C-alpha cells in the first residue's frame, strides 16, 4: 500500500486547508446550494484524494546487477537517440527520456548501483517537458553516477510547464542502488538518462515504464568507461 511521500507533507496540508475553506465558504455564502452541500463536500474530497494520490510513495525493489540500468521514473519513453551531451560528458551518448504526466508517481530513483560523482542544479525556463530543448533550457538538476564497472550514467531531472519544484536528496560521494530515491519533481516533468555508446537499450518509444522496476538498458564491456 503506497504511503504519502515526504514532499506531500509539505503541500497536502496547505492545499487541503485552502480547499476546506473554499468548501465551507460555498456552503454558507451561496444560498442556492442549500440542500446540495453533499456536492460541495464530495468535490472537496475528490480533489483532495487526487492531490494525495499524486504524492504517493510506492515501495520499489530492483535486482542488483552491475550491468543493468533501470528506469529512473514512471511514465512514457519519449526519446531514444544518440546525441551530444553538453553539460558533463561533452561527447556522444545514448539518450533515453521518460515523460511523467500528472498521473504518474513523481519520485526519481537511482537507475544503477554506484557512487554519485557529480550533481548540479540549474535554474531555467519552464518549456513543455516533452520538447527536446527542455533538456538544455529548463530548470533542471543533473546527477552522474559511476557504476561498479567504472561506467558513468547521467540522470537529469527536468521541470516542465507546470512543474516548478525539483527536489534532490543525494550529493557527490553518496552511494546509491536501484530503489534509492534521487529526488522528486512536482506536477508533470521529465527525466533524461544518458548512457555510454555501446549500451543495449531494452525499451521502445511510447512504452510505459515504472521507475526502479523496468529494465531500461544493459551496459556492455565495450561501452565507454572511466578510470
Secondary structure, 3 states (H helix, E strand, C coil): CCEECHHHHHHHHHHHHHHHHHHHHHHHHCHHHCCCHHHHHHHHHHHHHHHHHHCEECCCCCCCCCCEEECCCCEEEEEEEEEEECCCCCEEEEEEEEEECCCCCCEEECCCCEEEEEEEEECCECCCCCCCCHHHHECEEEEEEEECCCCEEEEEEEECCCCCCEEECCCCCCEECCCCEEEEECCCEEEEEEECCCCEECCCCCCEECCCCCEEEECCCCCCCCC
